[in-house]
Amino acid sequence: MTNPITRGRRHFEDLVIGETFPLGPKTITREDIIGFAREFDPFPFHLDEKAARQSLLGGLSASGWQTGALALRMLVDAFLGDVATMGGLGFDDLKWKRPVMKNDTLSGTATITGLRRSRSNPDCGVLTMHLEVRNQRGETAMVLDLSNLVEARKSETREIGDAAQ
């Protein structure tokens, strides 16, 4: 049965390990940083420019979680919005390598690093991607590996006696 929500989107069988997608650009403003921090991460170096200048970061910086949210938005715009995704499964190896400061412009790449059939759901596959987010100087701000469940066009069937995987 065809899922009307995912019809016309790329399915598990359409994806290729090594495929890379450009992310961004997205410029982050003072207002973006303060607005996010007020609601989700209210530390002084995200809210107050004077306090931020006196901090280890030396200026107003975005929350790492805001950087992650921006990366997800750029990933959806560049790739996942056209994929029959069934939802995220989690992430590994998240590293904030460099603070994102006000007026930084973020871009980056997402690369498919793994594809396998779901062990528990034969109608889906697991997509693994490596994301790298950089600022306008090409400096890496954040990296992470993201896993997503993706609908397959055809179920994988197992013969009786096959080992469960």
Stockholm file with secondary structure:
# STOCKHOLM 1.0

chainA/1-165         MTNPITRGRRHFEDLVIGETFPLGPKTITREDIIGFAREFDPFPFHLDEKAARQSLLGGLSASGWQTGALALRMLVDAFLGDVATMGGLGFDDLKWKRPVMKNDTLSGTATITGLRRSRSNPDCGVLTMHLEVRNQRGETAMVLDLSNLVEARKSETREIGDAAQ
#=GR chainA/1-165 SS CCCTTTTTSBCGGGCCTTCEEEEEEEECCHHHHHHHHHHHCCCHHHHCHHHHHTSTTCSCBCCHHHHHHHHHHHHHHHTGGGBCEEEEEEEEEEEECSCCBTTCEEEEEEEEEEEEECSSCTTEEEEEEEEEEECTTSCEEEEEEEEEEEECSSCCCCCTTCCCC
#=GC SS_cons         CCCTTTTTSBCGGGCCTTCEEEEEEEECCHHHHHHHHHHHCCCHHHHCHHHHHTSTTCSCBCCHHHHHHHHHHHHHHHTGGGBCEEEEEEEEEEEECSCCBTTCEEEEEEEEEEEEECSSCTTEEEEEEEEEEECTTSCEEEEEEEEEEEECSSCCCCCTTCCCC
//
